[in-house]
Amino acid sequence: MELEVDTMKPVINRLKRAQGQLNGVIRMLEEGSDCRTVVTQLSAASKAIDRAGFAIIATGLEQCLKSEDPTADRADLEKLFLSLA
């Protein structure tokens, strides 16, 4: 099953924001920024990546259910979903 590019645009945007946040965290560490600020930015980046992953999984599940893909069984989908936990 391939994900549709148009449906993934919001996910791509979220990941690009997370990439910017990660670059910011690296820069802050290199500049010796305050620990609290660094951890706050790192947490935001982590949540953005998690949400992107959940969106990808939800889209995949939706597409699997709509197409009734015989190769995507419940155990595989559950394993994929839990890999983000």
C-alpha positions as CSV (number, residue, x, y, z in Angstrom):
1,M,0.0,0.0,0.0
2,E,1.4,3.4,-1.0
3,L,0.4,6.6,0.8
4,E,-1.2,9.3,-1.4
5,V,1.1,12.3,-1.6
6,D,-1.9,14.8,-1.4
7,T,-3.1,13.2,1.8
8,M,0.4,13.4,3.3
9,K,1.0,17.1,2.7
10,P,-0.1,18.1,6.3
11,V,2.2,15.4,7.6
12,I,5.1,16.6,5.5
13,N,4.5,20.1,6.8
14,R,4.4,18.9,10.4
15,L,7.7,17.0,9.9
16,K,9.3,20.0,8.3
17,R,8.3,22.1,11.4
18,A,9.8,19.3,13.6
19,Q,13.0,19.4,11.5
20,G,13.2,23.2,12.1
21,Q,12.7,22.6,15.8
22,L,15.4,20.0,15.9
23,N,17.8,22.4,14.1
24,G,16.9,24.9,16.8
25,V,17.6,22.5,19.6
26,I,21.0,21.7,18.1
27,R,21.8,25.4,17.7
28,M,20.7,26.1,21.3
29,L,22.9,23.3,22.6
30,E,25.9,24.6,20.6
31,E,25.3,28.1,22.0
32,G,24.9,26.8,25.6
33,S,21.3,27.8,26.0
34,D,19.2,27.4,29.1
35,C,18.4,23.7,29.9
36,R,14.6,24.4,30.4
37,T,14.4,26.1,27.0
38,V,16.2,23.3,25.2
39,V,14.1,20.6,26.8
40,T,10.9,22.5,25.9
41,Q,11.9,22.7,22.3
42,L,13.0,19.1,22.2
43,S,9.6,18.1,23.7
44,A,7.8,20.1,21.0
45,A,9.8,18.4,18.3
46,S,9.2,15.0,19.7
47,K,5.4,15.6,19.9
48,A,5.4,16.8,16.3
49,I,7.1,13.7,15.1
50,D,4.8,11.5,17.1
51,R,1.7,13.2,15.7
52,A,3.1,12.9,12.2
53,G,3.5,9.2,12.8
54,F,0.0,8.8,14.1
55,A,-1.4,10.6,11.1
56,I,0.5,8.3,8.8
57,I,-0.8,5.3,10.6
58,A,-4.3,6.6,10.6
59,T,-4.2,7.3,6.9
60,G,-2.8,3.9,6.2
61,L,-5.5,2.2,8.3
62,E,-8.1,4.2,6.6
63,Q,-6.8,3.3,3.2
64,C,-6.4,-0.4,4.2
65,L,-10.0,-0.5,5.5
66,K,-11.4,1.2,2.4
67,S,-9.5,-1.0,0.0
68,E,-9.7,-4.1,2.2
69,D,-6.1,-4.9,1.4
70,P,-5.7,-8.6,2.1
71,T,-2.0,-8.2,2.9
72,A,-2.6,-5.8,5.8
73,D,-3.9,-8.0,8.7
74,R,-4.8,-6.6,12.1
75,A,-1.6,-7.9,13.8
76,D,0.6,-6.1,11.3
77,L,-1.4,-2.8,11.7
78,E,-1.3,-3.1,15.5
79,K,2.4,-3.8,15.5
80,L,3.0,-0.7,13.2
81,F,0.8,1.5,15.5
82,L,2.5,0.3,18.7
83,S,5.9,1.0,17.2
84,L,5.2,4.7,17.9
85,A,4.3,4.1,21.5
